[in-house]
Amino acid sequence: MKFITTILSFLLLTNFSFSQTNFDKWEEESKTNKRLLPRYGHLPKTTGEIKSDSDYIRQTMALPQFKTRREASNHVIGLGFQYYYRSDFKTAMYRFNQAYLLDSTNTDIFWGYGAIYMAFGRYELAKNQYDEGLAIDPTNTHLMTDLATYYMQQYYVISEMPKNDMIKDPKAEARKSMDSAIRYLERSYKLDPKDVNTVYKLSICYWNIETCGLAWKYYDEAVALGGRPITEEYTKDLNKRCKRN
């Protein structure tokens, strides 16, 4: 269980643990603050809000480093993730929504929205964001990899469940989630084999199903890409379960 907890912490790319109470507060505040809702909840805006949005777009696009609104949008998404990793989710959501203002066709905004919900443990809401983005752009590797992360989380949760009326065979049901995770990760990898996050998670997935050759293959690739997300715990467990030939 200790290893599962460590891996889940990595999978969410945070060290945060938020309760239902925290999310309840977020939802309550979002009733009067549409900036906490993905794409502002598609709610109508006041004249003042519309002017403020227009001023923000104009001022941002006047900056010399941005040639297109997509470039500006991507930059602001990056800023959003900087706040996200500091556990300032409110500011992160503000930035993701500003990125939406700059380029409403940029599907990486769904990557940001999903990350917020994942951090709160609202996994189905996160999945909805990833699915929505992929419906628009099926080639978005960020969304594929994070949707795979959702299925990895489901794998760990289901595999720890006792048998019940709904799930007769938790291990078999969990394996379905792992197969989905691998499918999305492999698809993402084919499009972008240099994303260390994708490569590392592929190693973890194959470790879980004891396909040791592939677990080591992707581990070595992750190391070659810099190895930033690789944990010491995973390296130890990989060596323990999967001896190199």
C-alpha positions in Angstrom: 0.0 0.0 0.0 2.9 2.4 0.7 4.1 2.0 -2.9 0.6 2.6 -4.3 0.4 5.8 -2.2 3.7 7.0 -3.5 2.8 6.2 -7.1 -0.6 7.9 -6.8 1.1 11.0 -5.4 3.3 11.0 -8.5 0.4 10.3 -10.9 -1.4 13.4 -9.8 1.9 15.4 -10.0 1.1 16.9 -6.6 1.8 16.3 -3.0 -1.7 17.7 -2.1 -4.5 15.9 -0.3 -7.7 17.8 -0.4 -10.9 16.7 1.3 -14.5 16.9 0.2 -14.8 19.9 2.4 -12.3 21.8 0.4 -14.1 21.0 -2.8 -17.4 21.9 -1.3 -16.0 25.4 -0.5 -14.7 25.7 -4.0 -18.1 24.8 -5.5 -19.8 27.2 -3.1 -17.5 30.1 -4.1 -17.9 29.3 -7.8 -21.6 30.1 -7.5 -20.6 33.8 -7.2 -17.2 33.6 -8.9 -17.5 32.2 -12.4 -13.7 32.4 -12.8 -13.5 29.2 -10.8 -15.5 27.4 -13.5 -14.0 25.9 -16.6 -14.6 28.4 -19.5 -16.4 30.6 -17.0 -19.2 28.0 -16.9 -20.4 29.5 -20.2 -22.3 32.0 -18.1 -23.3 35.4 -19.4 -21.0 38.2 -18.5 -21.7 41.8 -17.5 -20.7 44.7 -19.7 -17.9 45.5 -17.3 -16.6 41.9 -17.5 -16.7 41.9 -21.3 -14.7 45.1 -21.4 -12.2 43.7 -18.9 -11.8 40.6 -21.0 -11.2 42.7 -24.2 -8.7 44.9 -22.4 -6.8 41.9 -21.2 -6.6 40.3 -24.6 -5.6 43.7 -26.2 -2.9 44.3 -23.6 -1.5 40.8 -23.8 -1.3 40.7 -27.5 0.5 44.0 -27.5 3.4 42.3 -25.8 6.2 41.8 -28.3 6.9 38.1 -27.4 3.5 36.9 -28.7 3.0 36.7 -32.5 -0.2 34.7 -32.2 -3.0 34.3 -29.7 -2.1 30.6 -29.5 1.4 31.5 -28.3 0.0 33.8 -25.7 -2.6 31.2 -24.6 0.1 28.5 -24.2 2.2 30.9 -22.1 -0.7 31.7 -19.8 -1.4 27.9 -19.4 2.2 27.5 -18.4 1.7 30.3 -15.8 -1.4 28.5 -14.6 0.6 25.3 -13.9 3.2 27.3 -12.0 0.5 28.4 -9.6 -0.9 24.8 -9.6 2.3 23.3 -8.4 2.4 25.9 -5.6 -1.1 24.6 -4.6 -2.7 28.0 -5.5 -5.5 26.5 -7.4 -7.6 29.6 -7.5 -5.0 31.6 -9.4 -4.2 28.6 -11.6 -7.9 28.4 -12.6 -7.9 32.1 -13.3 -4.9 31.7 -15.6 -6.4 28.7 -17.4 -9.5 30.7 -18.1 -7.5 33.6 -19.3 -5.8 31.2 -21.7 -9.3 30.3 -22.9 -10.0 34.0 -23.5 -6.9 34.3 -25.6 -7.6 31.2 -27.7 -10.8 29.3 -27.1 -9.7 26.6 -29.6 -6.6 25.7 -27.5 -7.5 22.3 -26.1 -4.6 22.5 -23.6 -7.0 24.5 -21.4 -8.8 21.2 -20.7 -5.4 19.8 -19.5 -5.4 22.6 -16.9 -9.0 22.2 -15.9 -8.6 18.5 -15.5 -5.5 19.0 -13.3 -7.5 21.1 -10.9 -10.2 18.5 -10.5 -7.6 15.7 -10.1 -6.0 17.6 -7.3 -9.3 17.8 -5.5 -9.8 14.1 -6.0 -12.8 14.7 -8.3 -11.6 12.2 -10.8 -14.8 11.9 -12.9 -15.0 15.7 -13.3 -11.3 15.6 -14.5 -12.1 12.8 -16.9 -14.9 14.8 -18.4 -12.5 17.7 -19.1 -10.0 15.3 -20.8 -12.7 13.7 -22.8 -14.1 17.0 -23.9 -10.8 18.2 -25.0 -10.0 15.0 -26.9 -13.3 15.2 -28.7 -12.1 18.5 -30.1 -8.5 17.5 -30.8 -7.9 13.7 -30.7 -4.1 14.3 -31.1 -3.6 16.3 -27.9 -0.9 14.3 -26.1 -1.2 16.2 -22.8 -4.9 15.1 -22.6 -4.1 11.5 -23.6 -1.5 11.2 -20.9 -3.6 12.7 -18.2 -6.6 10.7 -19.2 -4.3 7.7 -18.8 -3.4 9.0 -15.4 -7.1 8.9 -14.5 -7.3 5.2 -15.5 -4.2 4.4 -13.6 -5.8 6.0 -10.5 -8.9 3.8 -11.1 -6.7 0.8 -11.4 -5.2 1.3 -8.0 -8.5 2.1 -6.3 -10.4 -0.9 -7.9 -7.6 -3.4 -7.2 -7.8 -2.6 -3.5 -11.6 -3.1 -3.4 -13.1 -6.2 -1.8 -15.5 -8.3 -3.9 -19.0 -6.9 -3.9 -22.3 -7.1 -5.7 -21.2 -4.6 -8.4 -17.6 -5.8 -8.8 -17.4 -9.6 -8.6 -13.7 -9.7 -9.6 -11.9 -6.5 -8.6 -8.6 -7.6 -10.2 -10.1 -8.3 -13.5 -12.0 -5.0 -13.4 -8.9 -3.1 -12.4 -7.0 -4.7 -15.3 -9.5 -3.1 -17.7 -8.6 0.3 -16.3 -4.9 -0.5 -16.7 -5.4 -1.6 -20.3 -7.2 1.7 -21.0 -4.3 3.6 -19.4 -1.7 1.8 -21.5 -3.8 2.4 -24.7 -3.9 6.1 -24.2 -0.2 6.3 -23.1 0.9 4.3 -26.2 -1.1 6.6 -28.4 0.4 9.6 -26.8 3.9 8.1 -27.0 3.5 7.5 -30.8 2.8 11.2 -31.3 5.4 12.5 -28.8 8.0 10.0 -27.7 10.0 12.7 -25.9 7.5 13.5 -23.2 9.2 12.1 -20.1 5.9 12.1 -18.1 4.3 9.8 -20.7 7.3 7.5 -21.0 7.7 7.1 -17.2 4.0 6.3 -16.8 4.3 3.7 -19.4 7.0 2.1 -17.4 4.8 2.1 -14.3 1.9 0.6 -16.2 4.0 -2.3 -17.5 5.5 -2.8 -14.1 2.1 -3.2 -12.6 1.2 -6.0 -15.1 4.6 -7.5 -14.8 5.6 -7.0 -18.4 9.2 -6.4 -17.3 10.9 -6.0 -20.7 8.7 -3.0 -21.5 8.8 -1.6 -18.0 12.6 -1.4 -18.3 12.5 -0.2 -21.9 10.4 2.9 -20.9 12.3 3.4 -17.7 15.6 3.6 -19.6 14.0 6.0 -22.1 12.7 8.2 -19.2 16.2 8.2 -17.8 17.6 9.2 -21.2 15.1 12.1 -21.3 16.4 13.4 -18.0 14.5 11.2 -15.5 13.0 14.2 -13.7 9.9 12.5 -12.4 11.4 9.1 -11.5 11.1 8.3 -7.8 13.7 6.4 -5.8 10.8 4.2 -4.6 9.8 3.2 -8.1 13.4 2.4 -9.1 13.8 0.1 -6.1 10.5 -1.7 -6.8 11.2 -2.0 -10.5 14.5 -3.7 -9.6 12.8 -5.9 -7.0 10.1 -7.2 -9.3 11.8 -7.1 -12.6 15.4 -8.3 -12.6 17.3 -7.2 -15.7 18.2 -10.0 -18.1 
